[in-house]
Every structure is written in structure tokens, then in C-alpha cells.
Amino acid sequence: MSSKKVEGVKLEILHAGVGNINESDILLAGASGAVVFGFNVGMEPSAKEAAKRAAVDVRIYKVIYELEEELELALSGMLKPKLVEEKLGVVEVRQVFSIPKQGKIAGCFVLDGLVRRGAKAKVRRADEIVGEGEITSLKRFKNDVKEVSVGYECGLGISGFDDFQQGDLIELYQIVEETAKTK
């Protein structure tokens, strides 16, 4: 158990012993804000009462793998989720339209995945990122839509960017939370 590692979380074993869980185990856990884990043991009646009074979490297991699995889940849950980019799709700018009061709109073809209103976008020109923003407007013909799939054309606008050029590739992604895994 002490070899389990999660980046940013330290597992500390305060006390290890044999025999049933007793009142002193509960008092130590209560003073430290710890959880008591037991494997193939019982719990003395005085320890049960002390655990209720001190609101100490006591977990007893008959199968060691269940203990390990729950410990891994508990450790992973202690971390702040990591934010990662999840790719949604790629579109190619085929034509640029100037719309009065709106600026420039990119007429695009969805090469891979999908494009979704509200998605994050990176505009790439000759392997260099020339702009970033969020999809604020998305249309198929003259209809507002929420998303467009691979193989279809669409018109889109990106917040804070309108310097589109024919041939630009727009990478679409969303930010998702990923929980840490134990090693």
C-alpha cells in the first residue's frame, strides 16, 4: 500500500498492527483526521462507539484487492482534476466571407470529427498557430446549428479572430477534467 503513488498526494501510514481494531486506533485516527483501514479483522465494541463519537471513517475488507482498489480511488479523488485538451475535429477554410456588422466568416469543410458551437479553436497556417478563440457562430447554409459533422460544409466565426485565409486549418477542441491515476 505504501508504494502507491499519485502525483501531488502523499499516502502516510500512521500505524500498522495486527488484531482487531481497538479504541486507541480510533483515537489516533480521530486526532489525525485519518481513515482506518482493516484487512481480515474485526472491530472491538468500544472502538465502534469511539468511531461514531469521533466520526472516524472505518473500512474493513475481506479481499485485499478490494482494499487496494478503493485506496486507489480515494487517492485519485484527493487531487484537483487536471485540465486537458480533447480534440473534437479539424476544418479547412475554403472561402472567406465579409459580413457587415459581423466581420469575416470562414466558409469551411469539416475534414475530421466535428465542429461545435462554443468549442475552442486554434487557427493554423503553414504549421503555425495564427489565432485562437471560441466558435461563436456556426451555420449550415443560412441556418444556425449547434454542430456539424465530418464531410459537411459550414460557416463559422471565432471570437477575437477574423484574419481567415483560404487553406487555413482550424483545430477544434474542448477542455475536460481528467482525474489523476495511481502508478
N, C-alpha and C positions, 0 to 999 in steps of 0.2 A: 504494500500500500504506500509506503513512504517513498517508493521510486516513481510514483505517478507524478507527472509534471504538466502544468498548464502555464503558459507564458503569462506572467502578471499575477499569479496566485501561488501562495506557498502553503503546502499542507504540513501542519505541525502536529505530531502525536504527543499529547501532554502526558499520557500514562498508558502503559500496556500491562496487562496482568492476566492471570488465569483464575478460573472460578466464576461464580455468579457476580453480576453487577450489584455493588453494595452502595450504601448511603454515602460513603466517602467519595466514591466515583462520581456520584451525582453532585455533591457539594463542590468538588473540583471543577466539574463541567459548568456548573452554575456560576461560579466565580470567574470563570474564563470566557463565558459566552460560547462554550463548545457544544458539540453534539457527541453523544455517547453511542458508539457502535459496538455491538456484541456479536460474536460468532459461536454458535452452538452452545450458548449459555442461557441460564435463567436470570431472574431478577428477584432479589430479596424483597419481601413486602415493605420493609422500611424504605428501601430505595424507590419503590413505586410511589409511595406517599411523598417523599422528598422531591421526586421528579415533577409531580403535579404541582406542589407548592412553588418550586423554583422555575416552573415552565421550561424544563430541560427536555430537549428532544432526544429520545432514546430509541434506537433502532436495533432490532435483534434479527439475525439471519441464520438459517439452517444450511444454506447453499452459498459457498464463498463467492461464486461468480455473480450472484445477485448483489452481494455487498459491493464487489468491485464495480459493477455496472452503475449502481446508484451513487457511489462515491464519484465516479467519473462525471455523471450528470450533475451532481451537486457542485463539483469544481468548475465545470464549464459554465454553470449558471451564475457563478460569482463574478465573472468577468463582464465588463461592458462589451456589448456586441461590437464587432469590427465592421466598419462600413466598406463594402466592396462594390466595384462596378460590375453590373451584369449586362452583357451585350444583348441588345434587342434586334438590331438589324443594321443594314447598310443601304443607303440610297445614292444614286448618281444624279447630279444636276444635269438635265438635258437642255433646259431653256430657262432664261431669267425674264421675269415679267415685272414691269414697274406699275404699281397700283397707286393711284392718287390717294393721299391721306394714310396709306399703309406702308409705303416704301416698296422694297423689292421682295418678290416672292419667287422661290425656286420651284420650277417645274421639274419633278423628279420621277425616276423609275426605281422601284424597290428591288434591289439585287439579291438581298438575303434577309431572312427574318421578317420583321415588320417595323412600321413606324407608328408611334402612338403619340397623341396629343399629350403634352406635359412631360414627355421623355427628355432626358438630357441629350445634347448633341455636340459633336466635335466636327468642325468642317476641315477637311484635309485637302490640300492642293499640293501636288507633286511631293508626296510623303512628308509634308509639313503641316502642322495644325495652324490654321489661319484665323480661326474663330471658334468660340464656344458659346453655348446658351441653352435655352429650353424651347421646345416646339410649342409655339403659342397659337399657331393657326395651321389647320390641316384640312384640306379639301380634296374631294374626288369630283371632277368636273366643277359644278358650282355648289355642291352640297358639302356642308360642314360634316366631318366624320371624326370618330374617336381614334380609329386606327385603320391602317392599310397594309395588306399582306404582300408577300413576295410575288413578283410578276405583274403588279399593277402600277399605274401612274398616279401621281398626286401632286398637289401644290402645297408648299409649306413655308411658314415664316418662323424665324428663330429670334428670340428676344436678344437685343443688343448686337445683332449681326445682320447685315443685308448686302455685304460685298460678295454676293454669289457670282461664280463664273461657271460657264459650261464645262463639264468634266470634273467639277469638284465632287469628292465623295463625302457623304455625311454619315458618320458613325453614330448610331443611336444606342443609348444605354440607360439603365436606371440604377439608382443606388439602393442596395439591400443590406440588411443587417445579417451578419454571419456570426454565430456563436463559436467560441474557441473550442478546439478539440484537445483532449489529453494525448500525451505522447507515450 
